[in-house]
Amino acid sequence: MANVIKIELFNEETEKTEVYTAGRISGNVTLKAIEFKIKAEAGAENELVQAREMAQFIVTDVFKNQFTVEELYSGLESHVLFPKMGEIIETVLVGKKGLTPPV
């Protein structure tokens, strides 16, 4: 069974942390995650472009627009943003933490 993908985002307006859970991760979403990994390893784009595309993918494809990209950016502290996005991508790729991705 795959890990449940969750993210906790601080809401600036309510000053509370909200928890979001991703639903079923389809094969199409996994294929997109593989594309991100290949691009990142090849250095195909600059890191800023990759980060923005990854954030959009996480919001749209993984969490199905439960929050916006801006809420993702503002809801995580700076030192947590990129590690958390990477963790989400890796979990999409392998289904369970600690396994080797298929790429």
Summary of the structure (lengths in Angstrom):
residues: 103
radius of gyration: 13.4
end to end distance: 20.4
largest distance: 40.9
contacts: 257
relative contact order: 0.20
helix: 54%
strand: 12%
